[in-house]
């Protein structure tokens, strides 16, 4: 599809916006190269992680143990010069360990708040589904509202704020399923997959003696990431593109094989991610291709299939692909 079909932002805004988008492309390229120096052969996964970062979302990385889920999260965090905290989710982890607690100070004779691990720009939640649903739910408020409420007092989180969580498949021993409300708060879910033979050979050569993380230095800071987020917000979305996103969401809610379709939050996440994708492609407007490319990552993990569909071996990814193929692409629009 051509970029002319779906228009762009108002002409008076184009010159400064184009310069800002160019800066975003260069900054994102630096971050991607930094991550790719450690995670080889996973350019699409890294791109999705960058999209989620720029779209102010949260990322869920799901796969079997040992394929680099935690390494990807740590590499992305180390490539950014901002505060990073890691939470190792275990069955005995308490909600207060995540959000923070109020403790009594003997000197002042009063309670004072001690922040938990979520008070950082990048929060790494390792093996998130090994904690109980009660502890997992401690992330709900901070992921959606960028704030934490403890003992009736609300504490705001400093932007940018992103949760990068890893989890093993539910059928792995010692795991709990993520609550539907928490899955819905993750903008996208990606799977690492096994590396190809070339990438695995390179890993054996480069990573056997030393940790590649030791060589990573920050290539962007929190202030710059906040500026890039502001650029993404200015990306133009035509009314027909917004209608296309709504049509895709509605199709999941009426599909015979889907018991629970995607929420309005998912539709919003899809559009936000599409705006970040357009910016990474050096465009100031969204195309239907952006939504189609991200539909599986953004929508599939939110679906709950019917029992018959599960028995038939259907997957959420296949159903999203079916929906995308069935919904008509919007007609050409000029701004």
Protein Blocks (a to p, Z undefined) as FASTA:
>chain_A
ZZklnopadfklmmmmmmmmmmmmmmmmmmmmmmmmmmghilmmmmmmmmmmmnopacdd
dddehiopmmmmmmmmmmpccddddddddfklcfklmnopcdddfklopacddddfklcf
bdcdehkllpcfklmmmmmmmmmnopaceehiacddddddddddddddfklghiacddfk
lmmmpmbacdebjadfklmmmmmmmmmmpcfklmpccfbdfklmmmmmmmmmmpccdfkl
mmmmmmmmmmmmmgfklmbdcdfklmmmmmmmmmmmmmmnopabdcfklmmmmmmmmmmm
mpccdfklmmnopafklmmmmmmmmpccdddddZZ
